[in-house]
Amino acid sequence: MHKATFGGGCFWCTEAVFERLKGVKSVTSGYAGGHSKNPTYQEVSTGSTGHAEVTQIEYDPEVISFEELLEVFFETHDPTTMNRQGNDVGTQYRSIILYHNEEQKEIAERFKQRLNQSDKYDRPIVTEIEPLDEFYEAERYHQDFYRKNPNQQYCRLIIRPKLKKVDEVFRLKLE
C-alpha cells in the first residue's frame, strides 16, 4: 500500500470522494502543512496554525495509480482559487498536494504543468506542492462524516453534487 495526501477544501468533501474509488483502502481526514504540533479543529479553523484540512489516502498502486488519484483530485475541486473552495474561505481550505516521496513530487509537478498548459482552466492553478512533514488525524467526529451524516445540510448541498460528478466522470474507477 502507498499513501497520498491532498487538501482540496473541506476534508469532508475529499474524504467522501476518494473513499469511493477502487484500490483505495482507507481515507483519513486530518491536518497537515502547518507549524504547530497536534492541532485541533478549533485551532486549524482559525487559520493561525498554517495547517490545511487534508485527507490521507491509503491505496493499492496495482489498482489505482497516483496519477489517477491526481485526476480525481483536480476534477473535484477548483485548483485556481487561492485559500478557498466555494463558501469555505481561509488557508485551511487551500489546494495542496503533500507528497510522500520524490516520485510523487515529480508526478504532481508534471501533472500541474500539463493542466496549466491546457485550456481546462481560465486562471492559473494555485495548488501548492510540498513535502509532507507531519499528518495529524482529525477528531473522530470528522472521520467518515458524509457516510454518517448524509442528510446534514452541508452534505446534501456541497458533497452530493461532487459525488454525482465523480459518478459521471469516474464511473469506471468506482467500487
Summary of the structure (lengths in Angstrom):
residues: 175
radius of gyration: 14.9
end to end distance: 17.3
largest distance: 40.4
contacts: 545
relative contact order: 0.23
helix: 39%
strand: 24%
